[in-house]
Structures are given as C-alpha cells and as structure tokens.
Amino acid sequence: MEVISTDAEGRLILCDALAYSLRYQPKAILDLATLTGACVIALGDYVAGIMGNDDALIKRVEEASARTGEKVWRLPLWDEYLDYLKSDARRFQECGNPGSRRHHRWNLFK
C-alpha cells in the first residue's frame, strides 16, 4: 500500500474492518460515511452519494430512500477508475491526483 495522503488512515482502517467482516460471511455490507468533500460539491448537503457493486442492494437502498425522504443518488463505478489505484511503488495506492475521483476508488473492489 502506498499512502499518498495523510487523510488515508480512516480508509485503511475501513479496509481492515471490511476484510475482517468477511470472516462472518455477511449477506451485505453497508458503509455509511461522509465520503469526501467532492460528494458534497456534486450533490449538495441534502443528498448522499451511493455506490456499490450489488444492483439489487442498491435498489433496496434507493427504495428505502424514497420511503424515508433520505435522498440518495447513485454514482458510477466505471472500470476506468481502477487506473487511479495503480502505483509504481506498491501493489496499489490509496489516492490518485489531487482533485480526482477519490470517493469512487474504494468501492471498486468486488
């Protein structure tokens, strides 16, 4: 792991927690977080960005969002975002260029 940003500690702890949780074979894992300022810039203060690789689960969250009034907006996880993880020094790096789509990267792992 190549740590580029000192803001990475939380993401690294989240990775450890997600890896540990797999021991219990959960049906789904939801991470509810503030993501980054980029999400607030894109969606404003009253909408949460939602990302994932399980379309059925995303649909259930969107349906719950509609029922409760807690707005969510699905953000893409295109394969091109995997390029941001590449590192010459390590297996992958935790963030790419400043101002890039950091909030997408950790959601790419399936």
C-alpha positions in Angstrom: 0.0 0.0 0.0 1.4 3.4 -1.0 -0.1 6.1 1.2 -0.1 9.4 -0.8 -2.4 11.4 1.5 -2.3 11.7 5.3 -6.1 11.6 5.1 -5.8 7.9 4.4 -5.8 6.4 7.9 -9.6 6.2 8.0 -9.8 4.5 4.7 -7.1 2.0 5.8 -9.0 1.2 9.0 -12.2 0.7 6.9 -10.3 -1.7 4.6 -9.2 -3.7 7.7 -12.7 -3.7 9.1 -14.3 -4.8 5.8 -11.7 -7.6 5.4 -12.3 -8.8 9.0 -16.1 -8.8 8.5 -15.8 -11.3 5.7 -15.0 -14.0 8.3 -18.7 -13.8 9.2 -19.9 -14.2 5.6 -22.3 -11.2 5.7 -25.1 -11.1 3.1 -24.3 -7.4 2.6 -22.0 -4.7 3.9 -23.1 -1.1 4.0 -20.6 1.7 4.7 -22.4 4.9 5.6 -19.8 7.7 5.6 -19.3 11.3 4.7 -17.2 10.2 1.7 -15.4 13.3 0.6 -16.0 17.0 0.0 -16.3 16.1 -3.7 -19.5 14.3 -3.0 -20.9 17.4 -1.2 -19.8 19.6 -4.1 -21.5 17.2 -6.6 -24.7 16.6 -4.7 -25.1 19.3 -2.1 -25.8 19.0 1.6 -29.0 17.1 1.4 -28.2 14.1 -0.8 -26.0 11.2 -0.1 -23.9 9.6 -2.8 -24.4 5.8 -3.1 -22.1 3.4 -4.8 -21.9 -0.3 -4.9 -21.4 -3.4 -7.0 -24.7 -5.1 -6.0 -27.5 -3.7 -8.1 -30.3 -5.4 -6.1 -28.9 -4.0 -2.8 -28.6 -0.5 -4.3 -32.2 -0.7 -5.5 -33.3 -1.6 -1.9 -31.4 1.3 -0.5 -32.9 3.7 -3.1 -36.4 2.4 -2.3 -35.8 2.9 1.4 -34.5 6.4 0.5 -37.8 7.2 -1.3 -39.9 6.0 1.7 -37.9 7.9 4.3 -37.1 11.1 2.5 -33.3 10.5 3.0 -32.2 11.3 -0.5 -29.5 9.2 -2.3 -28.0 9.5 -5.8 -26.2 6.6 -7.4 -22.7 7.4 -8.6 -20.9 5.4 -11.2 -18.1 2.8 -10.7 -16.7 2.6 -14.1 -13.7 0.3 -14.8 -11.6 3.2 -15.8 -11.4 4.3 -12.1 -9.2 1.3 -11.5 -6.4 3.2 -13.2 -6.3 5.6 -10.2 -5.2 2.7 -7.9 -2.0 1.9 -9.9 1.3 2.6 -8.2 4.9 2.1 -9.3 6.0 1.6 -5.6 3.3 -0.7 -4.2 0.5 -3.1 -5.2 -1.8 -0.1 -5.3 -2.1 3.4 -3.9 -4.8 4.9 -1.8 -5.4 8.0 -3.9 -4.6 9.5 -7.2 -4.0 13.0 -8.3 -5.4 15.9 -6.2 -9.0 16.6 -7.1 -9.5 13.2 -8.7 -12.5 10.9 -8.0 -11.2 9.5 -4.7 -14.6 8.6 -3.4 -15.0 6.0 -6.1 -11.9 4.0 -5.7 -12.5 2.0 -2.6 -15.9 0.9 -3.9 -14.4 -0.8 -7.0 -13.3 -3.9 -5.2 -15.7 -6.8 -5.7 
